[in-house]
Amino acid sequence: MQELFVDDGNFQKALLKFYMNHLRAICLLESLYFLFFFIYAFSTFLWFTVFFIHLLFFSESKMFEMKAFMCRHKECGAYDPLDPTGNITIRWDVRSWVPDGYVAEVSLFNYQQYRHIQPPGWKLGWVWSKKEVIWYVQGGQATEQGDCSKFKEIIPHSCKVNPEIVDLLPGAPYNRQRANCCKGGVLSSLAQDPANAVASFEVSVGRSGTTTKTLELPVNFTLKAPGPGYTCGPATKLDEPTKFTTPDGSRKSQAHMTWTVTCTYSQFLALRGNSPYLGSVMNGQDKNGLASLVQCTTHMCPIRVHWHVKANYKEYWRVKITVTNFNYGMNYSQWNLVAQHPNFNSLTSITSFNYTALNPYGLMNDTALLWGIRHYNDYLLTAGPDGYVQSELLFRKDPSTFTLRAGWAFPRRVYFNGDKCVTPPPDAYPWLPNASTKSTISVIVPLVLWMLANPYF
């Protein structure tokens, strides 16, 4: 038995070899660790270097272009849950052929429930696929003529490869008008004024294809209203061209070709990455000639929506809404306000405002569109003593849901002219009793909602 414990040196050699191999493995792992750490530190340093170089040498417009590029690959607010199918559709109908091109009727249909285009109006642009020119525009005009020096006798209306068309002003000469034109670019929302939610103009295109097989569609459509915010998709040719009916309804004619372009709105693009504070609204005139001067307030936003729980009755409760304009340089024509609250399904009466239910979720009525009465308060004046509009709403209580706790009495979402407002944090909401022992009791519960400052307002 003692011979089993006799050490002839082999065991010590094997143990030493084991320890040496283990030590090499540890050294290798430590080397890999320091290598990975060095690579991580170097890549972090390189990233920060590129970032600061970008801040130093890239202009604000370039940074916005990068954000817009990222926006195309991420969710940037183009989807509106309160108007999920809202868009502006551009329809291009080829009505007739001319020796070197065609005549088309271009129409803009605003399918947005509450987002409209106000003065100075829309501006529609595109890029020609070939070397087309515009001979004339009826019901609109190109903003620039471009270089037409190659034409000696008849000079085209525009020779630019990327023309932009704007609407004519009201009172334009009769021989330049056509149906649905001459409103100064104003395009009403579908729910607020469906009769004026469409605009159109006629354009004669030269140096183009003269058949359905040789004609090529324009590309890269853009829509400004009047600044950025809309992104347009590619033109899509329709299998069935548009059919037109005569005023008396006795005859139908058909376009030779029809294609459509869909443009959707993103508040991210409209704000161009600016903050909702003073620096973004007092930066002087922009390239569109629009300026914004905002009254000094604690929030420094151009619009304030004041939701005031005015009275708490036994079976009803009353809200007073005041919309105040703090913008010294901007009137808001055809303004509208969207508010989402679960008690709108029990709205009993409303004063001084027009009202319609949006019903974005089908049968559930929790979203209201409010706007001014024509020739009374549909025009929100600039900042000053008269720069506000107000209304009162009376709701019937539902005992199973009504409460004044945790901000239930205040709206979930608020939009002004289609742009979402900034709401206070949840801990800023007051807590009050749900009912009163008297027949009526007045409680002052102010809630201020700030609209994101848009430099194009």
C-alpha positions in Angstrom: 0.0 0.0 0.0 2.9 2.4 0.7 4.1 2.0 -3.0 0.9 3.8 -4.1 2.1 7.0 -2.4 5.6 6.9 -3.7 6.3 10.1 -5.8 8.5 9.4 -8.7 8.3 13.1 -10.0 5.6 12.5 -12.6 2.8 13.8 -10.5 4.7 17.0 -9.7 5.4 17.5 -13.4 1.8 17.0 -14.3 0.6 19.4 -11.6 3.1 22.0 -12.7 2.0 21.6 -16.4 -1.6 22.0 -15.3 -0.9 25.3 -13.4 1.2 26.6 -16.3 -1.7 26.0 -18.8 -4.2 27.5 -16.5 -1.9 30.6 -16.1 -1.6 30.9 -19.9 -5.4 30.8 -20.3 -5.8 33.5 -17.6 -3.2 35.7 -19.3 -4.9 35.2 -22.7 -8.3 36.2 -21.3 -6.9 39.3 -19.7 -5.2 40.2 -23.0 -8.6 39.8 -24.8 -10.3 41.9 -22.1 -7.8 44.8 -22.4 -8.1 44.5 -26.2 -11.9 44.8 -26.2 -11.7 47.6 -23.7 -9.3 49.5 -25.9 -11.5 49.0 -29.0 -14.6 50.2 -27.0 -12.7 53.3 -25.7 -11.4 54.1 -29.1 -14.7 53.7 -30.8 -16.4 55.9 -28.1 -13.7 58.6 -28.6 -14.2 58.4 -32.4 -17.9 58.7 -32.1 -17.7 61.8 -29.8 -15.1 63.3 -32.2 -17.4 62.9 -35.2 -20.3 64.3 -33.2 -18.5 67.5 -32.2 -17.2 68.0 -35.7 -20.8 67.6 -36.9 -21.9 70.3 -34.4 -19.1 72.6 -35.4 -19.2 72.4 -39.2 -22.7 71.3 -40.1 -25.5 73.9 -40.4 -28.8 73.6 -38.7 -30.5 72.8 -42.0 -28.1 69.9 -42.5 -28.9 68.6 -39.0 -32.6 68.8 -39.8 -32.0 66.9 -43.0 -30.3 64.2 -41.0 -33.2 64.1 -38.5 -35.7 64.0 -41.4 -33.7 61.1 -42.9 -34.0 59.3 -39.5 -37.6 60.2 -39.4 -38.3 58.2 -42.5 -37.0 55.1 -40.8 -38.7 55.7 -37.4 -42.0 56.8 -36.0 -42.0 60.6 -36.1 -45.6 61.5 -35.5 -47.0 61.1 -39.1 -49.7 58.8 -37.8 -52.4 60.7 -36.0 -54.6 58.5 -33.7 -57.4 61.0 -33.7 -57.4 61.1 -37.6 -55.8 57.8 -38.7 -56.8 58.1 -42.4 -56.2 61.9 -42.7 -54.1 63.0 -45.7 -54.0 65.4 -48.6 -54.4 63.6 -51.9 -53.2 65.2 -55.2 -55.0 64.0 -58.3 -53.4 64.6 -61.7 -55.9 64.1 -64.6 -54.8 64.3 -68.2 -57.8 65.8 -69.9 -56.6 66.4 -73.5 -53.6 66.2 -75.8 -51.8 69.1 -77.5 -49.1 68.9 -80.3 -46.2 68.7 -77.9 -47.8 67.5 -74.7 -51.0 67.5 -72.8 -53.4 69.6 -70.6 -54.0 68.3 -67.1 -56.3 69.2 -64.2 -54.5 69.0 -60.9 -56.7 68.8 -57.8 -55.8 68.9 -54.0 -58.3 67.1 -51.7 -57.9 67.6 -48.0 -59.1 64.4 -46.3 -57.9 65.6 -42.9 -60.7 66.0 -40.4 -59.4 69.0 -38.6 -56.0 70.1 -40.1 -56.4 72.8 -42.7 -54.0 75.1 -44.6 -54.3 78.8 -43.8 -52.7 81.9 -45.4 -50.3 82.3 -47.1 -51.6 79.0 -48.4 -50.3 75.8 -50.1 -47.4 75.5 -52.5 -47.3 72.4 -54.7 -44.0 71.3 -56.3 -42.6 68.4 -58.3 -39.7 67.5 -60.6 -40.2 66.7 -64.3 -39.0 63.4 -65.6 -37.9 64.8 -68.9 -37.4 68.4 -70.1 -41.0 69.4 -69.8 -42.1 73.1 -69.7 -45.4 74.7 -68.5 -47.1 76.7 -71.3 -49.8 78.2 -69.0 -51.6 77.7 -65.7 -55.3 78.4 -65.2 -56.4 79.0 -61.6 -52.8 79.2 -60.3 -49.3 80.3 -61.2 -45.7 79.1 -61.0 -43.6 81.0 -58.5 -40.6 81.2 -60.9 -40.3 81.3 -64.7 -36.8 79.9 -64.8 -34.5 80.0 -67.8 -36.6 80.2 -71.0 -33.9 81.7 -73.2 -34.1 78.8 -75.7 -37.6 79.9 -76.7 -37.7 82.8 -79.2 -41.4 83.3 -80.1 -43.8 81.9 -77.5 -42.3 82.0 -74.0 -43.5 79.3 -71.6 -45.0 80.2 -68.3 -42.2 78.2 -66.5 -39.2 76.4 -67.7 -37.9 75.2 -64.3 -37.2 71.5 -63.9 -38.7 71.7 -60.4 -41.6 74.1 -60.6 -43.8 75.2 -57.7 -47.4 76.2 -58.2 -49.4 78.5 -55.8 -53.1 79.5 -55.8 -54.4 82.8 -57.0 -55.7 85.4 -54.7 -59.5 86.1 -54.4 -60.5 88.7 -57.0 -58.1 87.4 -59.7 -59.1 88.3 -63.3 -62.0 86.2 -64.5 -60.1 84.8 -67.5 -57.6 83.3 -65.1 -60.0 81.6 -62.8 -61.5 78.1 -62.8 -63.5 76.0 -60.4 -62.1 75.6 -56.8 -59.4 78.2 -57.3 -58.5 81.6 -56.2 -58.8 81.2 -52.4 -55.2 82.4 -51.6 -54.1 78.9 -51.0 -56.5 78.3 -48.1 -57.7 74.7 -47.9 -60.3 74.0 -45.3 -60.5 70.8 -43.2 -63.0 68.1 -44.2 -65.1 68.2 -41.1 -65.1 71.9 -40.7 -65.9 73.1 -44.2 -66.1 70.2 -46.7 -67.1 72.5 -49.6 -63.8 74.3 -49.4 -61.6 71.3 -48.7 -60.6 71.0 -52.4 -58.5 73.2 -54.7 -57.6 72.8 -58.3 -55.8 74.4 -61.3 -55.2 73.5 -64.9 -51.7 73.2 -66.4 -50.6 72.9 -70.0 -47.4 70.8 -70.3 -45.1 71.0 -73.3 -42.1 69.0 -74.6 -43.7 65.9 -73.1 -45.2 62.6 -74.3 -48.4 62.9 -76.4 -49.8 59.4 -75.7 -50.5 57.3 -72.6 -47.4 55.2 -73.5 -44.9 58.0 -73.9 -46.0 60.3 -71.1 -43.9 60.0 -68.0 -45.1 61.0 -64.5 -43.4 63.8 -62.5 -41.5 62.7 -59.4 -40.5 64.0 -56.0 -43.8 65.8 -55.2 -43.6 68.3 -52.4 -46.4 70.2 -50.5 -45.7 73.2 -48.3 -48.5 74.6 -46.2 -46.7 77.1 -46.2 -43.7 75.6 -44.5 -42.6 72.0 -44.0 -44.6 69.3 -42.4 -46.0 67.3 -45.3 -44.2 64.3 -46.9 -45.5 63.1 -50.3 -45.2 59.6 -51.6 -44.6 58.6 -55.2 -47.2 59.1 -57.9 -49.4 56.1 -58.5 -51.2 55.5 -61.8 -54.8 54.5 -61.4 -56.2 51.7 -63.5 -59.5 53.5 -63.9 -59.1 57.2 -64.9 -61.4 59.8 -63.3 -64.8 60.3 -64.8 -66.3 63.8 -65.0 -70.0 64.7 -65.0 -71.4 67.8 -66.7 -73.3 70.3 -64.4 -76.6 69.1 -65.7 -75.7 65.4 -65.2 -76.5 64.5 -68.8 -73.0 63.4 -69.9 -69.9 61.8 -68.4 -66.4 62.3 -69.8 -63.2 60.4 -68.9 -59.6 61.5 -68.4 -57.0 59.9 -70.6 -54.8 59.1 -67.6 -55.0 59.6 -63.8 -52.5 59.3 -61.1 -52.6 60.3 -57.4 -50.1 61.3 -54.8 -50.7 61.0 -51.1 -49.2 63.5 -48.6 -49.2 63.0 -44.9 -48.5 65.5 -42.1 -45.8 65.2 -39.3 -45.6 67.7 -36.5 -42.0 66.7 -36.1 -41.2 68.0 -39.6 -43.3 71.0 -39.2 -41.5 72.2 -36.1 -38.1 71.5 -37.7 -36.6 70.3 -34.5 -37.1 73.6 -32.7 -38.1 73.9 -29.0 -41.5 75.3 -28.1 -39.9 78.3 -26.4 -38.8 81.8 -27.2 -35.8 81.0 -29.3 -37.9 79.1 -31.9 -40.6 81.8 -32.3 -38.5 85.0 -32.2 -35.8 84.0 -34.7 -36.7 86.7 -37.2 -38.1 86.1 -40.6 -37.5 82.8 -42.3 -37.0 82.1 -46.0 -40.8 82.2 -46.5 -41.0 85.7 -45.2 -43.0 84.6 -42.1 -42.2 86.1 -38.7 -43.4 85.3 -35.2 -43.3 87.7 -32.2 -44.7 86.2 -29.0 -45.9 88.0 -25.9 -43.7 87.3 -22.9 -45.3 84.7 -20.7 -44.2 81.9 -18.4 -44.7 79.3 -21.2 -43.6 81.5 -24.2 -45.9 79.7 -26.6 -48.1 81.4 -29.2 -51.4 79.8 -28.2 -52.8 78.9 -24.7 -55.9 76.8 -24.2 -57.5 77.3 -20.8 -59.8 74.5 -19.7 -61.7 75.7 -16.7 -64.0 73.5 -14.6 -66.4 76.2 -13.8 -69.3 74.5 -12.0 -70.1 71.2 -10.4 -73.9 70.5 -10.2 -75.7 67.5 -8.9 -76.3 65.9 -12.3 -74.2 68.1 -14.5 -70.9 69.8 -14.7 -69.8 72.9 -16.7 -66.5 73.7 -18.4 -65.3 77.0 -19.8 -62.8 77.0 -22.6 -60.7 80.0 -23.5 -58.3 80.1 -26.4 -55.8 83.0 -26.2 -53.5 84.2 -29.0 -50.1 85.4 -27.7 -48.7 85.9 -31.2 -48.4 89.6 -32.2 -47.8 88.9 -35.8 -50.4 86.2 -36.7 -54.2 86.0 -36.9 -55.7 82.5 -37.0 -58.5 82.3 -39.6 -60.8 79.3 -39.5 -59.1 78.1 -36.3 -60.2 74.9 -34.7 -59.7 73.0 -31.5 -59.8 69.2 -30.9 -60.3 67.9 -27.4 -60.5 64.3 -26.3 -62.5 63.5 -23.1 -64.6 60.4 -22.2 -67.6 62.6 -21.2 -68.1 64.1 -24.6 -70.6 61.3 -25.2 -72.8 63.1 -22.7 -72.4 66.7 -24.0 -75.7 68.5 -23.4 -75.0 72.0 -24.7 -72.3 74.3 -26.1 -72.3 78.1 -26.6 -70.4 80.3 -29.1 -68.6 77.4 -30.8 -69.6 74.9 -33.6 -69.2 71.3 -32.6 -69.0 67.9 -34.3 -68.0 64.5 -33.0 -65.0 62.9 -34.7 -65.5 59.3 -33.5 -62.0 58.1 -34.3 -62.7 54.8 -32.6 -66.0 54.0 -34.3 -69.0 54.2 -31.9 -67.1 55.7 -29.0 -67.7 59.4 -28.9 -64.9 60.9 -26.9 -63.3 63.4 -29.3 -64.8 66.7 -30.2 -64.0 69.2 -33.0 -64.7 72.8 -32.0 -64.5 75.9 -34.2 -65.8 79.4 -34.4 -69.1 80.6 -35.8 -68.8 82.3 -39.2 -68.6 86.1 -39.0 -68.7 86.0 -35.2 -65.6 84.4 -33.7 -64.1 82.2 -36.5 -61.2 84.7 -36.7 -58.7 84.6 -33.7 -57.1 88.0 -33.6 -53.5 88.8 -32.7 -52.3 89.2 -29.2 -54.1 91.9 -27.3 -57.4 92.7 -25.6 -59.4 91.0 -28.3 -57.0 88.1 -29.0 -59.1 85.3 -27.5 -62.3 83.2 -28.1 -64.3 81.3 -25.4 -67.1 78.9 -25.0 -69.0 77.0 -22.3 -69.8 73.3 -22.4 -72.4 71.5 -20.2 -71.9 67.8 -19.6 -74.3 65.3 -18.0 -72.7 63.2 -15.2 -72.3 59.5 -15.4 -72.1 58.4 -11.7 -70.2 55.3 -12.6 -67.3 57.2 -14.2 -67.4 60.9 -13.1 -64.7 62.1 -10.8 -62.7 65.2 -10.1 -59.7 63.2 -8.9 -56.4 62.6 -10.7 -57.2 65.0 -13.5 -60.2 63.0 -14.9 -62.1 66.3 -15.6 -59.4 67.5 -18.0 -58.9 66.5 -21.6 -56.6 63.6 -22.6 -55.4 65.3 -25.8 -55.8 68.8 -27.2 -55.0 70.0 -30.7 -55.0 73.5 -32.0 -55.2 73.8 -35.8 -54.0 70.3 -36.1 -50.9 70.5 -33.9 -50.8 68.7 -30.6 -50.6 70.8 -27.5 -48.2 70.3 -24.5 -50.1 69.2 -21.5 -49.1 69.7 -17.8 -47.6 66.7 -16.0 -50.0 64.4 -14.1 -49.0 65.6 -10.7 -50.1 69.2 -11.6 -53.8 68.2 -11.8 -55.9 69.3 -8.7 -58.0 66.9 -6.7 -61.5 68.0 -5.8 -64.8 66.5 -4.5 -66.9 64.6 -6.9 -70.3 66.2 -6.0 -71.7 69.1 -4.0 -74.4 69.1 -1.3 -75.8 72.3 -2.8 -77.6 72.6 -6.1 -74.7 74.4 -7.7 -71.2 75.2 -6.6 -68.5 77.0 -8.6 -64.9 75.7 -8.5 -62.0 77.4 -10.2 -59.8 74.7 -11.7 -57.5 76.2 -14.3 -55.6 74.0 -16.7 -53.3 75.6 -19.2 -52.4 73.7 -22.4 -49.5 75.1 -24.4 -49.3 74.6 -28.2 -45.9 73.7 -29.6 -44.6 76.8 -31.2 -44.5 76.5 -35.0 -42.3 79.1 -36.7 -44.6 78.9 -39.7 -47.6 80.1 -37.8 
